[in-house]
Structure formats: C-alpha cells, structure tokens
Amino acid sequence: MRLLKRLSRDRVGIKASGGIRTREQALELIDAGATRLGTSRSLDLMQV
C-alpha cells in the first residue's frame, strides 16, 4: 500500500480489498494510504 501511494503521487485513489476481516486491518490500510476499502464485512468493521 505504501509503495502504491508513493508511486501514484496522490494522482489516484487506492482501493484495498480482499481479506480485510478486522477493524485493525482496515485502519492499518487506511494509515498506509488506502482511500477506499472493498470488503463484505463493512458492518462488522464499523462496530466499536
């Protein structure tokens, strides 16, 4: 994710998808540069 972010130079958004099962994973991907998440567990990820 960090490599994609650096290579894109903020010209495009980056979608992370596949295997995102926990809120912690989602937050790590966002911190690493993901601008969108593709997951079938969105309701689970939003639980506090």
FIKE-201694 format. One line per field, with one value per residue: residue number from 1; residue in three letters; x, y, z of N, C-alpha, C in turn. Coordinates in Angstrom, 2 decimals, padded with zeros to 5 digits. Layout:
# residues N
nr = NUM|...
rest = Ala|...
neast = X|...
nnorth = Y|...
nup = Z|...
caeast = X|...
canorth = Y|...
caup = Z|...
ceast = X|...
cnorth = Y|...
cup = Z|...
***
This chain:
# residues 48
nr = 1|2|3|4|5|6|7|8|9|10|11|12|13|14|15|16|17|18|19|20|21|22|23|24|25|26|27|28|29|30|31|32|33|34|35|36|37|38|39|40|41|42|43|44|45|46|47|48
rest = Met|Arg|Leu|Leu|Lys|Arg|Leu|Ser|Arg|Asp|Arg|Val|Gly|Ile|Lys|Ala|Ser|Gly|Gly|Ile|Arg|Thr|Arg|Glu|Gln|Ala|Leu|Glu|Leu|Ile|Asp|Ala|Gly|Ala|Thr|Arg|Leu|Gly|Thr|Ser|Arg|Ser|Leu|Asp|Leu|Met|Gln|Val
neast = 000.82|001.89|003.90|002.38|001.03|003.17|004.15|001.96|001.77|-000.30|-002.11|-004.12|-006.78|-006.50|-007.59|-008.07|-008.55|-009.93|-009.62|-009.81|-010.56|-010.73|-011.25|-008.87|-007.10|-008.28|-007.92|-005.12|-004.58|-005.75|-004.17|-001.81|-002.30|-004.56|-007.48|-009.96|-011.95|-012.56|-014.77|-016.66|-017.47|-018.25|-020.12|-019.35|-016.79|-017.28|-018.20|-017.64
nnorth = -001.17|001.24|001.57|001.75|004.12|005.93|005.70|006.58|009.22|010.68|011.08|009.37|007.51|004.83|001.58|-000.77|-004.21|-007.46|-009.94|-008.32|-008.38|-007.44|-004.58|-003.40|-004.19|-002.79|-000.12|000.01|-000.26|002.07|003.96|003.39|004.39|003.76|004.82|003.89|001.09|-002.28|-004.53|-007.27|-007.18|-004.79|-003.81|-005.24|-004.21|-001.63|-001.74|-000.87
nup = 000.00|000.82|-001.10|-003.48|-002.91|-002.84|-005.48|-006.97|-006.38|-005.23|-007.29|-007.94|-006.36|-003.97|-003.73|-001.28|-000.98|-000.29|001.99|004.23|007.40|010.00|012.13|012.88|010.83|008.71|009.53|009.55|006.82|005.84|007.14|005.82|003.34|001.80|000.11|-000.22|000.80|000.03|001.00|002.30|004.81|005.99|007.92|010.20|010.55|011.31|013.87|017.25
caeast = 000.00|002.76|004.56|001.39|000.79|004.33|004.23|000.84|001.96|-001.62|-002.88|-005.27|-007.12|-006.06|-008.60|-007.59|-009.65|-009.55|-009.06|-009.90|-011.50|-010.84|-011.17|-007.45|-006.55|-008.81|-007.25|-003.73|-004.58|-006.04|-002.95|-000.78|-002.58|-005.80|-008.54|-011.22|-011.83|-013.53|-014.95|-018.04|-017.66|-018.26|-020.85|-018.50|-015.64|-017.73|-018.52|-016.58
canorth = 000.00|002.43|001.68|002.28|005.52|006.71|005.71|007.32|010.65|011.24|011.38|008.46|006.87|003.44|000.73|-002.01|-005.18|-008.86|-010.41|-007.34|-009.03|-006.77|-003.12|-003.06|-004.31|-001.68|001.12|-000.06|000.00|003.49|004.66|003.14|005.14|003.40|005.83|003.14|-000.31|-003.19|-005.64|-007.71|-007.12|-003.38|-003.62|-005.77|-003.32|-000.38|-001.97|-000.40
caup = 000.00|000.89|-002.39|-004.42|-002.54|-003.27|-006.94|-007.57|-006.07|-004.90|-008.50|-007.98|-005.10|-003.90|-003.09|-000.66|-000.91|-000.16|003.25|005.32|008.32|011.29|012.16|012.96|009.47|007.91|009.95|009.09|005.38|005.66|007.56|004.82|002.12|001.10|000.14|-000.24|001.20|-000.57|001.93|002.51|006.26|006.38|009.17|011.27|010.73|011.90|015.28|018.16
ceast = 000.87|003.49|003.60|001.13|001.93|004.40|003.12|000.95|000.63|-002.43|-004.12|-005.55|-006.69|-007.11|-007.91|-008.76|-009.08|-008.92|-009.09|-010.99|-011.68|-010.74|-009.71|-006.79|-007.00|-008.11|-005.79|-003.64|-004.85|-004.81|-001.84|-001.07|-003.83|-006.82|-009.92|-010.93|-012.92|-013.64|-016.42|-018.39|-017.76|-019.00|-020.04|-017.36|-016.04|-018.10|-017.35|-016.30
cnorth = 001.25|002.66|002.25|003.76|006.40|006.81|006.54|008.82|011.36|011.63|010.52|007.95|005.41|002.65|-000.53|-002.97|-006.58|-009.18|-009.41|-007.84|-008.30|-005.26|-002.67|-003.14|-003.14|-000.38|001.15|000.26|001.48|004.32|004.52|003.84|004.76|004.52|005.19|001.73|-001.11|-004.41|-006.01|-007.65|-005.69|-003.14|-004.12|-004.81|-002.02|-000.53|-001.53|-001.43
cup = 000.00|-000.45|-003.44|-004.16|-003.05|-004.79|-007.59|-007.35|-005.85|-006.13|-008.62|-006.58|-005.14|-003.11|-002.56|-000.58|-000.76|001.18|004.39|006.27|009.64|011.13|012.16|011.59|008.61|008.26|009.51|007.60|005.09|006.03|006.52|003.50|001.36|001.22|000.12|000.23|000.51|000.34|002.03|004.00|006.78|007.70|010.36|011.58|011.43|013.38|016.15|019.22
***
